């Protein structure tokens, strides 16, 4: 999800769980939600619906739920025919008149476009150990594909960062968006099991939030009782969760009773961590 953090600072998120200056600096490099006004137009009375059946089928065939609670994607098993089908689906999306969709249809559109583009990007470079190793720009210091224009929608070149930080976050202002966007990493929330639609998005957002918050990738209770080790998502994008003071209340809204009790005993945030290894189901 996050895409412009300096590599050295990213590495610091994986060391001992202690909130310090390095992690505060890391958060400063995370992209802010800055509205791209171009995409605010909508048609509230529109009955136009996007067909996401192709993406739904792709997820059913290649998404794998692991025994460790992490959903992975079987990139190596994707057939040439399904790669072509994925291209066809993306062609449908980029040809859709987005401003003629209703807001709920737009939300599903942008989330599915983000996730499908991410999968296509990984497939284009596979095998790789991490999506951060995918360099589409040719720059020597570039890590990852997030600032490369991967699609053209209504004549506008679109990057993954555009979709996440200039469209989804500032228009919908829903912190649960982080739980349905997948950046092809183990540390990221799982890629949804089905394509989002206007009808199922709310349920998918709640399910994604519960799954991530109640998994150690999201919230870990330190064995020595010193507090919580959270996903770096809550550090990078704290503003979306109500600022640093809002993170723990957000977690409690989605935590199952055992985790909520543990958080209540010691809600101190002791550190952050994130695993950038590819979410590959080999």
C-alpha positions as CSV (number, residue, x, y, z in Angstrom):
1,X,0.0,0.0,0.0
2,X,2.5,2.5,0.9
3,X,4.8,3.4,-1.8
4,X,7.4,6.1,-1.3
5,X,9.1,5.3,2.0
6,X,12.8,5.3,1.8
7,X,14.2,1.8,1.8
8,X,16.4,2.4,4.8
9,X,13.5,3.7,6.8
10,X,11.4,0.8,5.7
11,X,14.0,-1.6,7.1
12,X,13.8,0.2,10.5
13,X,10.1,-0.8,10.8
14,X,11.2,-4.5,11.1
15,X,13.6,-4.1,14.0
16,X,12.9,-4.1,17.7
17,X,9.4,-2.9,18.6
18,X,10.1,0.5,20.0
19,X,8.4,3.7,18.8
20,X,11.2,6.2,18.3
21,X,12.3,9.0,16.0
22,X,13.1,6.7,13.1
23,X,9.5,5.4,13.0
24,X,8.1,8.9,13.3
25,X,10.3,10.0,10.4
26,X,9.1,6.9,8.5
27,X,5.5,8.2,8.8
28,X,6.6,11.5,7.4
29,X,7.5,9.9,4.1
30,X,4.1,8.2,3.7
31,X,1.9,9.7,1.1
32,X,-0.8,12.0,2.4
33,X,-4.4,12.0,1.1
34,X,-4.5,14.8,-1.4
35,X,-7.7,15.1,-3.5
36,X,-7.6,14.8,-7.3
37,X,-10.6,17.0,-8.0
38,X,-10.9,15.4,-11.5
39,X,-12.5,12.3,-10.0
40,X,-15.2,13.8,-7.7
41,X,-17.9,13.9,-10.4
42,X,-20.6,11.2,-10.0
43,X,-24.2,10.5,-11.0
44,X,-26.2,9.7,-7.8
45,X,-29.2,8.5,-9.9
46,X,-27.1,6.3,-12.2
47,X,-28.1,2.7,-12.7
48,X,-25.0,1.9,-14.6
49,X,-23.1,-1.0,-13.1
50,X,-19.7,-2.4,-13.9
51,X,-19.3,-6.1,-14.5
52,X,-16.6,-7.5,-12.2
53,X,-17.3,-11.1,-12.9
54,X,-14.0,-11.7,-14.6
55,X,-12.1,-10.4,-11.6
56,X,-14.3,-12.4,-9.3
57,X,-13.5,-15.6,-11.2
58,X,-9.7,-14.8,-11.2
59,X,-9.8,-14.5,-7.4
60,X,-11.7,-17.7,-7.0
61,X,-9.1,-19.6,-9.0
62,X,-5.9,-18.1,-7.6
63,X,-6.5,-16.8,-4.1
64,X,-5.4,-19.2,-1.5
65,X,-6.3,-19.0,2.2
66,X,-3.4,-20.2,4.3
67,X,-3.4,-22.1,7.6
68,X,-1.5,-19.1,9.1
69,X,-4.5,-16.8,8.4
70,X,-2.8,-15.1,5.5
71,X,-4.4,-15.2,2.0
72,X,-1.9,-15.5,-0.8
73,X,-2.1,-15.5,-4.6
74,X,-0.8,-18.3,-6.8
75,X,1.0,-16.1,-9.2
76,X,3.0,-19.0,-10.7
77,X,-0.2,-21.0,-11.5
78,X,-1.9,-18.2,-13.5
79,X,-2.4,-19.6,-17.1
80,X,-1.8,-17.6,-20.3
81,X,-5.5,-17.6,-20.9
82,X,-6.2,-16.1,-17.5
83,X,-3.6,-13.5,-18.0
84,X,-5.4,-12.6,-21.2
85,X,-8.7,-12.5,-19.4
86,X,-7.2,-10.2,-16.8
87,X,-6.1,-7.9,-19.5
88,X,-9.6,-8.0,-20.9
89,X,-11.1,-7.1,-17.6
90,X,-8.7,-4.2,-17.1
91,X,-9.7,-3.1,-20.6
92,X,-13.3,-3.0,-19.5
93,X,-12.4,-0.9,-16.5
94,X,-10.4,1.7,-18.3
95,X,-13.2,2.0,-20.8
96,X,-15.8,2.7,-18.2
97,X,-17.2,6.3,-18.0
98,X,-16.4,6.6,-14.3
99,X,-18.1,10.0,-13.8
100,X,-21.4,8.4,-14.9
101,X,-21.3,5.9,-12.0
102,X,-22.9,6.4,-8.6
103,X,-20.6,6.7,-5.6
104,X,-21.0,3.1,-4.5
105,X,-20.2,1.8,-8.0
106,X,-17.2,4.1,-8.1
107,X,-15.8,2.8,-4.9
108,X,-15.9,-0.8,-6.0
109,X,-14.5,0.3,-9.4
110,X,-11.4,1.9,-7.9
111,X,-10.7,-0.8,-5.4
112,X,-10.9,-3.6,-8.0
113,X,-8.8,-1.5,-10.4
114,X,-6.1,-1.0,-7.8
115,X,-6.0,-4.7,-6.9
116,X,-6.1,-6.0,-10.5
117,X,-3.4,-3.6,-11.6
118,X,-1.2,-4.7,-8.7
119,X,-1.7,-8.4,-9.6
120,X,-0.9,-7.7,-13.3
121,X,2.2,-5.8,-12.3
122,X,3.5,-8.6,-10.2
123,X,2.8,-11.1,-13.0
124,X,4.7,-9.0,-15.4
125,X,7.9,-9.4,-13.3
126,X,7.3,-12.7,-11.6
127,X,9.1,-14.4,-10.0
128,X,10.2,-11.7,-7.5
129,X,10.7,-11.8,-3.8
130,X,8.9,-8.6,-3.1
131,X,6.8,-6.1,-5.1
132,X,9.4,-3.5,-4.0
133,X,11.7,-5.3,-6.4
134,X,9.5,-4.4,-9.4
135,X,11.1,-1.4,-11.1
136,X,9.0,-0.2,-14.1
137,X,10.5,3.3,-14.2
138,X,14.1,2.4,-14.7
139,X,15.3,4.7,-11.9
140,X,18.2,3.4,-9.8
141,X,16.7,4.5,-6.5
142,X,13.1,3.5,-7.2
143,X,11.5,0.8,-5.1
144,X,8.2,-0.6,-6.4
145,X,5.7,0.3,-9.1
146,X,3.5,2.7,-7.2
147,X,4.3,5.9,-9.0
148,X,4.3,4.5,-12.6
149,X,1.2,5.2,-14.8
150,X,-0.2,1.8,-15.2
151,X,-3.5,2.6,-16.9
152,X,-5.3,5.5,-18.7
153,X,-8.8,6.3,-17.5
154,X,-10.8,9.0,-19.3
155,X,-7.6,10.2,-20.9
156,X,-5.7,10.5,-17.6
157,X,-2.7,8.4,-16.7
158,X,-3.3,6.7,-13.4
159,X,-0.8,5.3,-10.9
160,X,-1.5,3.1,-7.9
161,X,-0.6,6.0,-5.7
162,X,-3.2,8.1,-7.5
163,X,-5.9,5.6,-6.9
164,X,-5.1,5.1,-3.2
165,X,-4.0,8.5,-2.0
166,X,-5.7,11.0,-4.5
167,X,-9.0,9.2,-5.1
168,X,-10.0,6.6,-2.5
169,X,-8.7,8.1,0.7
170,X,-9.7,11.7,0.2
171,X,-13.1,11.1,-1.4
172,X,-14.4,8.4,0.8
173,X,-12.4,9.1,4.0
174,X,-13.0,5.6,5.3
175,X,-10.1,4.0,7.2
176,X,-11.4,0.6,6.3
177,X,-10.3,1.2,2.7
178,X,-6.8,0.1,3.8
179,X,-8.3,-3.4,4.5
180,X,-9.5,-4.0,1.0
181,X,-6.5,-2.7,-0.9
182,X,-3.8,-5.3,-1.4
183,X,-0.2,-4.4,-2.2
184,X,1.0,-8.0,-2.9
185,X,2.8,-8.3,0.4
186,X,2.5,-10.6,3.4
187,X,2.2,-7.6,5.8
188,X,-0.7,-6.1,3.8
189,X,-4.3,-6.9,4.5
190,X,-5.5,-9.9,2.4
191,X,-6.7,-9.4,-1.1
192,X,-10.5,-9.7,-0.9
193,X,-11.9,-13.1,-1.6
194,X,-14.3,-11.7,-4.2
195,X,-14.6,-8.6,-6.4
196,X,-16.0,-5.7,-4.6
197,X,-19.4,-4.5,-5.8
198,X,-21.7,-1.7,-4.7
199,X,-23.8,-4.3,-3.0
200,X,-21.1,-6.1,-1.0
201,X,-18.5,-3.4,-0.3
202,X,-19.8,-2.5,3.2
203,X,-19.6,-6.2,4.2
204,X,-16.2,-6.6,2.6
205,X,-14.9,-3.5,4.5
206,X,-16.1,-4.8,7.8
207,X,-14.8,-8.3,7.1
208,X,-11.4,-7.0,6.0
209,X,-11.1,-4.9,9.1
210,X,-11.9,-7.7,11.5
211,X,-9.6,-10.1,9.7
212,X,-6.6,-7.8,9.8
213,X,-7.0,-6.3,13.3
214,X,-7.4,-9.8,14.8
215,X,-4.4,-11.2,13.0
216,X,-0.8,-10.7,14.3
217,X,0.1,-8.8,11.2
218,X,-2.3,-6.1,12.3
219,X,-2.1,-6.2,16.1
220,X,0.4,-8.1,18.1
221,X,0.3,-8.2,21.9
222,X,3.9,-8.4,23.2
223,X,4.6,-11.4,25.4
224,X,6.4,-9.3,28.0
225,X,3.4,-7.2,28.5
226,X,5.0,-4.0,27.3
227,X,2.3,-3.1,24.9
228,X,1.3,-3.6,21.3
229,X,3.2,-4.1,18.1
230,X,1.1,-2.8,15.3
231,X,1.2,-3.0,11.5
232,X,3.1,-0.1,10.1
233,X,-0.1,0.9,8.2
234,X,-1.2,2.4,11.5
235,X,2.0,4.5,11.6
236,X,2.1,5.5,7.9
237,X,-1.6,6.4,7.7
238,X,-2.4,7.4,11.3
239,X,-4.3,10.4,10.0
240,X,-6.9,8.1,8.5
241,X,-7.6,6.5,11.9
242,X,-8.1,9.7,13.7
243,X,-4.4,10.5,14.4
244,X,-2.2,8.6,16.9
245,X,-4.8,9.0,19.6
246,X,-7.4,7.4,17.3
247,X,-5.6,4.2,16.4
248,X,-6.4,2.2,19.5
249,X,-10.1,3.2,19.6
250,X,-10.3,2.1,15.9
251,X,-8.7,-1.2,16.8
252,X,-11.1,-1.8,19.6
253,X,-14.1,-1.3,17.3
254,X,-12.9,-4.3,15.2
255,X,-11.2,-6.5,17.8
256,X,-12.6,-9.8,19.0
257,X,-13.2,-10.0,22.8
258,X,-9.9,-11.7,23.7
259,X,-7.9,-9.1,21.8
260,X,-10.0,-6.2,23.1
261,X,-9.3,-7.4,26.6
262,X,-5.5,-7.6,25.9
263,X,-5.6,-4.1,24.4
264,X,-7.5,-2.8,27.4
265,X,-4.8,-4.2,29.8
266,X,-2.1,-2.3,28.1
267,X,-3.0,-0.1,25.1
268,X,0.5,1.3,24.7
269,X,1.8,1.2,21.1
270,X,5.3,-0.2,21.6
271,X,6.3,-0.4,17.9
272,X,5.4,-1.1,14.3
273,X,6.4,-3.8,11.8
274,X,5.6,-4.8,8.2
275,X,6.6,-7.8,6.1
276,X,7.2,-6.8,2.4
277,X,7.7,-10.4,1.2
278,X,5.5,-11.3,-1.8
279,X,2.2,-12.8,-0.9
280,X,3.0,-15.8,-3.1
281,X,1.2,-19.1,-2.8
282,X,3.9,-21.4,-4.2
